[in-house]
Amino acid sequence: LIDSVVIYKSEMTFKQAEDIIQKARQIAPEYPLGDDALAELYLEKGDVLFQLKSFNRSYTYYKKALQVSGETKKAVKKKYNDLIIGLMDEANLFTEQEEYILAIQSLKTIIEIHPIRQDDLGPIIDKLSSKLAEVEAAETRKKMKEMVQVKQIELNDKSRHVLLLGMTLHQAMEIIGEPTFTDKIDKSGRLYEMWSFDSNPKARRLYFEDNLLVKIEK
């Protein structure tokens, strides 16, 4: 199985090659070449992602290679050095673009690779976190302001509307709002309804007959 991956790898997807090697490892768990082959596949995947500047995903596969085979430690260590340079450049770029979440993620990955970097990168992450909080607060204020403006437009539009005889209950309520009190009378199969308002400039009372506005009292 592993030989088939070596021979036909260029014609396979990454997932196909991984599945074949994993199957071989299950069949012969004591066979060391299975671990080596899988680790090599993960290193190659990490290299491809590194070239694409997908540094965090690249790190994921380098870690997998190291977990599968300790023989890759030297190779992975060298790749980690290159990865840290890429991650730092990425963090600087994201910071310039005010993409603080992504910048913080890149710096945290560097610390995960080399925990000793916590001392110098920790304060930078704290500053970026503060900037992120400021940006999020500003975005929240902006959205609230937009919502208020939209509501004000709706209110202004509604204030330009006038009550007209023949309107339905729903149409009247859209213009004048909900009444303070309502009285209903069902007389001889006809429904009469009176709306009363405590302090509404448009009307004191509205009278409806069979759900249609028939009288406006100001």
Disulfide bonds with the S-S distance in Angstrom:
none
